[in-house]
Every structure is written in structure tokens, then in C-alpha cells.
């Protein structure tokens, strides 16, 4: 890591294009678990209960990508730069970390895990539906909402012109169990956590990215844990995911890492032991 200078709890990283200070923290001790959250509309402490549970017997690492939290609020915010920053964090952690990923976080961890299995030997992709793993080239062959170019254009336009409304719409659609006050609180926290330009540019990067090559390279080191059918992907056969990633482990687990933190903590414990 010759081009990275480490500071207290925050390695100063040189990503693909610019120097950035990437803040990371570790809680607990034991086998490392690296949480790579959905940085487009989330923040590490949304998984506070899961982190607390896992940290009883694991070293749980969270980090703020550039443009977020305590990290440098300066881009670029493209996938390769974000993956390079994640790789540097994984090196600073010491390697051998099981990555629990959500959304865009999977795209990053798949790249690092495929290239450097010593740093991230196992990737657990937590999804609302198995079909969420499909690249847009696959989704376009269906009629699901997530495949609609007009929906994506509307989302990107809202992120540019009215990011709070865009966040509110996204959070309400992807978290139907949240009440109005909970959605408002989450929007406030996300808006404070991340730069609006970072959110917009990362959304564009995520929509354009196809991580399937990296996912296939992971082979049986990839675990896809999903909670079942989800309306944004309704109508898309989850069986196609198994065809694209034939060596991956695909399983359904009730709830999610926020609503059922104990259930997901136990699943990650078993996954770490099996790695």
C-alpha cells in the first residue's frame, strides 16, 4: 500500500484519481466482517443492532466512502475509484474479511473479492430479492419497474434537482414497513451523511455498471441472501440468477439486516465459519 498513508482510524487513500481520506472504524474482536453498505441511500449505523450483535465475537469494520461521513467530500464517484478505496480499506483492516454487502456495495466488493481473495475471501450479497442481482441488460428483457429507463431517468433527475424528495421516494419504496416519521428521520440522516453530488453520480455509476463478470469470478465464494419477492423486481425469475452465477450459494432469509439483525448476525456467523 505504498500510495496510502495511514492516520488514526482513518487511512488516507489514493483512489483511482484523487487523494482522499477514507474513515473506517472497527468494533469488537475476532474474525473480520466488513460491511459495505448501500451508499446511495444508507449509512453504516443503520446496521447498529447487527453490528452490536456481531461484534460480540467478530471484528466488525465499517467505513465511509469518499463524499460521505468523516471521509473527504471530494470525488470522483465512479465504480473503479470506489472499488480502489474499498481495496485500500480491506488492506488496512489486514485482509481475510467476509464482506456483507448491500446494493451498490456488492458491485464494489465483487471487484475487490475477485481480484484479491486474500483481502475479501467471501462476499455475502444481501438483497431484497434474488432478481436484484441481475444486471440491467437482463432486467430490460422483463417488464419490472427496476428495468424501466424512464423510471431511472426520473430518479436521476430527482437526485439532481430535489435530492431529499428522491431519497424519500426511494426509501419509502424499498422499505415499505417504515412509517412516515421513520422515513423522514432516515432522509435527514442520509442527507447529512452524504454529499448530494456523490449520491447522484454513484446512482449513475450503479445503473450503468454490470458486475456479473466479477460475480462469476467469485465462484462459490459468493453468497446471495434475499428476503423473497420484491415489487420492484416482481415478474423476474430468480432462477435466472442461478443460471448466471451457477457456483453461488442462493438462499432466502426472512426479513433483512435492519429488521431482523439477530437472524442475519447468526447467518453471517455460520458463513464465516464455513469460509
C-alpha positions as CSV (number, residue, x, y, z in Angstrom):
1,X,0.0,0.0,0.0
2,X,2.8,2.4,-1.0
3,X,0.5,5.2,-2.1
4,X,-1.6,5.1,1.1
5,X,-0.7,6.9,4.3
6,X,-2.5,5.7,7.5
7,X,-3.9,8.0,10.1
8,X,-5.7,7.3,13.3
9,X,-8.7,5.2,12.4
10,X,-8.8,6.8,9.0
11,X,-6.4,5.7,6.2
12,X,-5.6,8.4,3.8
13,X,-6.1,6.7,0.5
14,X,-5.2,7.5,-3.1
15,X,-8.1,6.2,-5.1
16,X,-8.2,5.9,-8.9
17,X,-8.0,9.6,-9.5
18,X,-7.6,11.7,-6.3
19,X,-6.3,11.7,-2.8
20,X,-9.0,11.1,-0.2
21,X,-9.2,10.4,3.5
22,X,-11.4,7.4,4.0
23,X,-12.6,7.0,7.5
24,X,-13.1,3.5,8.9
25,X,-13.8,2.0,12.3
26,X,-13.6,-1.4,13.8
27,X,-15.7,-2.7,16.7
28,X,-15.2,-6.0,18.6
29,X,-12.6,-8.7,18.1
30,X,-12.4,-12.0,16.2
31,X,-12.7,-12.9,12.5
32,X,-13.2,-9.7,10.5
33,X,-16.5,-8.8,8.9
34,X,-16.5,-5.8,6.5
35,X,-19.9,-4.1,6.0
36,X,-20.1,-2.5,2.6
37,X,-23.4,-0.7,2.8
38,X,-25.8,0.7,0.1
39,X,-24.0,4.1,0.0
40,X,-26.7,5.6,-2.4
41,X,-29.2,6.0,0.4
42,X,-27.8,4.5,3.5
43,X,-25.1,4.9,6.2
44,X,-23.2,2.3,8.3
45,X,-25.0,2.9,11.6
46,X,-28.4,1.9,10.0
47,X,-27.0,-1.5,10.9
48,X,-26.2,-0.6,14.5
49,X,-28.1,-3.6,16.0
50,X,-26.4,-6.0,13.6
51,X,-23.0,-4.6,14.3
52,X,-23.5,-4.8,18.1
53,X,-24.6,-8.4,17.8
54,X,-21.8,-9.5,15.5
55,X,-19.1,-7.5,17.5
56,X,-19.6,-9.9,20.4
57,X,-17.3,-12.4,18.6
58,X,-16.2,-10.7,15.4
59,X,-14.2,-7.6,14.4
60,X,-16.9,-5.6,12.5
61,X,-15.5,-2.9,10.2
62,X,-17.5,-0.1,8.7
63,X,-16.3,2.8,6.5
64,X,-17.4,6.0,4.9
65,X,-16.8,6.1,1.2
66,X,-15.4,9.4,-0.2
67,X,-18.1,12.1,-0.2
68,X,-19.7,10.6,2.9
69,X,-19.5,10.9,6.7
70,X,-16.0,11.7,8.0
71,X,-14.3,10.9,4.7
72,X,-13.1,13.5,2.2
73,X,-16.0,15.1,0.4
74,X,-14.5,15.2,-3.0
75,X,-14.9,12.8,-5.9
76,X,-14.7,11.2,-8.4
77,X,-17.5,8.9,-7.5
78,X,-17.1,6.2,-10.2
79,X,-17.1,2.5,-9.6
80,X,-13.4,1.9,-10.1
81,X,-12.4,4.7,-7.7
82,X,-14.8,3.4,-5.1
83,X,-13.5,-0.1,-5.5
84,X,-9.9,1.1,-5.2
85,X,-10.8,2.8,-2.0
86,X,-12.5,-0.3,-0.6
87,X,-9.5,-2.4,-1.5
88,X,-7.3,0.0,0.5
89,X,-9.6,-0.2,3.5
90,X,-9.5,-4.0,3.2
91,X,-5.7,-3.9,3.2
92,X,-5.7,-1.6,6.2
93,X,-8.0,-4.0,8.0
94,X,-5.5,-6.8,7.5
95,X,-7.3,-8.9,4.9
96,X,-9.3,-12.1,5.3
97,X,-12.6,-10.2,5.8
98,X,-16.0,-11.6,5.0
99,X,-17.9,-8.8,3.2
100,X,-21.6,-8.2,3.9
101,X,-22.7,-6.1,1.1
102,X,-25.9,-4.3,0.2
103,X,-26.9,-2.8,-3.2
104,X,-24.1,-0.8,-4.8
105,X,-21.8,-2.1,-2.1
106,X,-21.9,-5.5,-3.8
107,X,-20.6,-4.1,-7.1
108,X,-17.5,-2.8,-5.2
109,X,-16.9,-5.9,-3.1
110,X,-17.3,-8.2,-6.0
111,X,-14.5,-6.4,-7.8
112,X,-12.1,-6.5,-4.8
113,X,-13.0,-10.1,-3.9
114,X,-12.5,-11.3,-7.5
115,X,-9.1,-9.6,-7.7
116,X,-7.9,-10.1,-4.2
117,X,-9.4,-13.2,-2.5
118,X,-6.8,-12.7,0.3
119,X,-8.4,-9.5,1.3
120,X,-12.1,-10.5,0.8
121,X,-12.4,-14.2,0.5
122,X,-16.1,-14.3,0.9
123,X,-18.9,-11.9,-0.3
124,X,-22.4,-12.1,1.1
125,X,-24.8,-10.1,-1.0
126,X,-27.9,-9.1,0.9
127,X,-30.7,-8.3,-1.4
128,X,-34.5,-7.6,-1.2
129,X,-35.0,-10.2,-4.0
130,X,-32.7,-12.5,-5.8
131,X,-33.5,-10.8,-9.1
132,X,-31.9,-7.6,-7.7
133,X,-28.6,-9.3,-8.6
134,X,-29.4,-9.2,-12.3
135,X,-27.6,-6.6,-14.4
136,X,-29.8,-4.2,-16.3
137,X,-29.1,-5.9,-19.6
138,X,-31.0,-8.9,-18.1
139,X,-33.7,-6.8,-16.5
140,X,-34.5,-5.0,-19.7
141,X,-35.9,-8.3,-21.1
142,X,-38.6,-8.1,-18.4
143,X,-41.3,-5.6,-17.6
144,X,-40.2,-4.9,-14.0
145,X,-40.1,-1.4,-12.6
146,X,-36.3,-1.6,-11.9
147,X,-35.7,-2.2,-15.7
148,X,-37.5,0.9,-16.9
149,X,-35.2,3.6,-18.4
150,X,-37.9,6.2,-17.8
151,X,-38.0,5.3,-14.1
152,X,-34.2,5.5,-13.8
153,X,-34.2,8.9,-15.7
154,X,-36.8,10.2,-13.3
155,X,-34.8,9.0,-10.3
156,X,-31.6,10.6,-11.6
157,X,-33.5,13.9,-12.4
158,X,-34.9,14.0,-8.9
159,X,-31.5,13.3,-7.3
160,X,-30.1,16.3,-9.2
161,X,-33.0,18.7,-8.7
162,X,-34.6,17.6,-5.4
163,X,-32.4,15.0,-3.7
164,X,-34.5,14.9,-0.5
165,X,-37.6,14.1,-2.4
166,X,-35.7,11.4,-4.4
167,X,-34.4,9.9,-1.2
168,X,-37.9,9.9,0.4
169,X,-39.3,8.1,-2.7
170,X,-36.6,5.5,-2.8
171,X,-36.7,4.8,1.0
172,X,-40.5,4.5,1.0
173,X,-40.4,2.2,-2.0
174,X,-37.6,-0.1,-0.7
175,X,-38.7,0.0,3.0
176,X,-42.5,-0.4,2.9
177,X,-42.5,-1.2,6.7
178,X,-41.1,2.3,7.6
179,X,-43.6,4.8,8.9
180,X,-43.7,8.4,7.8
181,X,-41.7,9.6,10.8
182,X,-39.1,6.9,10.3
183,X,-38.7,7.7,6.6
184,X,-38.3,11.4,7.5
185,X,-35.6,10.6,10.1
186,X,-33.8,8.3,7.6
187,X,-33.8,11.0,4.9
188,X,-32.4,13.5,7.4
189,X,-29.6,11.2,8.4
190,X,-28.7,10.2,4.8
191,X,-28.8,13.8,3.7
192,X,-26.4,14.8,6.4
193,X,-24.2,11.7,5.8
194,X,-23.5,12.1,2.1
195,X,-22.9,14.8,-0.4
196,X,-25.8,15.1,-2.9
197,X,-23.4,15.1,-5.9
198,X,-21.9,11.9,-4.6
199,X,-25.3,10.3,-4.4
200,X,-26.3,11.4,-7.9
201,X,-23.0,10.3,-9.6
202,X,-23.0,7.0,-7.7
203,X,-26.5,6.3,-8.8
204,X,-25.5,6.9,-12.4
205,X,-22.5,4.6,-11.9
206,X,-24.6,1.8,-10.3
207,X,-27.2,1.9,-13.1
208,X,-24.6,1.7,-15.8
209,X,-22.4,-1.0,-14.1
210,X,-22.5,-4.7,-14.8
211,X,-20.8,-6.6,-12.0
212,X,-21.7,-10.1,-13.4
213,X,-18.2,-10.9,-14.6
214,X,-16.7,-10.2,-11.2
215,X,-19.6,-12.1,-9.5
216,X,-18.9,-15.2,-11.6
217,X,-15.2,-14.9,-10.8
218,X,-16.1,-15.2,-7.2
219,X,-17.5,-18.7,-7.9
220,X,-18.6,-20.5,-4.7
221,X,-17.2,-17.6,-2.6
222,X,-20.4,-15.7,-3.4
223,X,-23.5,-16.0,-1.2
224,X,-26.7,-14.3,-2.2
225,X,-29.1,-13.9,0.7
226,X,-32.5,-12.5,-0.2
227,X,-35.8,-11.9,1.7
228,X,-38.1,-13.1,-1.1
229,X,-40.2,-11.4,-3.9
230,X,-40.0,-7.6,-4.0
231,X,-42.3,-5.4,-6.0
232,X,-39.5,-3.5,-7.9
233,X,-38.4,-6.9,-9.4
234,X,-41.8,-8.7,-9.5
235,X,-42.1,-10.9,-12.6
236,X,-38.4,-11.5,-13.0
237,X,-37.5,-15.2,-12.4
238,X,-35.0,-15.6,-9.7
239,X,-33.9,-18.8,-11.5
240,X,-32.1,-16.6,-13.9
241,X,-29.7,-15.6,-11.1
242,X,-28.8,-19.2,-10.6
243,X,-28.1,-19.6,-14.3
244,X,-25.8,-16.5,-14.3
245,X,-24.0,-17.4,-11.2
246,X,-24.0,-21.3,-11.1
247,X,-21.5,-21.7,-8.3
248,X,-23.0,-19.1,-6.0
249,X,-25.0,-20.1,-2.9
250,X,-28.5,-18.6,-3.1
251,X,-30.8,-18.7,-0.1
252,X,-33.9,-16.9,1.2
253,X,-33.9,-15.5,4.7
254,X,-36.9,-13.8,6.3
255,X,-36.6,-10.0,7.0
256,X,-33.4,-8.0,6.5
257,X,-30.3,-7.0,8.4
258,X,-32.1,-3.9,9.8
259,X,-35.5,-5.5,10.7
260,X,-34.0,-8.9,11.8
261,X,-30.5,-8.1,12.9
262,X,-30.2,-11.2,15.1
263,X,-31.2,-13.5,12.4
264,X,-28.7,-12.0,9.9
265,X,-25.9,-11.9,12.5
266,X,-26.3,-15.6,13.1
267,X,-26.3,-16.3,9.3
268,X,-23.1,-14.3,8.9
269,X,-21.5,-16.2,11.8
270,X,-22.3,-19.5,10.1
271,X,-21.0,-18.2,6.8
272,X,-17.7,-17.0,8.4
273,X,-17.2,-20.4,9.9
274,X,-17.9,-22.2,6.6
275,X,-15.4,-19.9,4.7
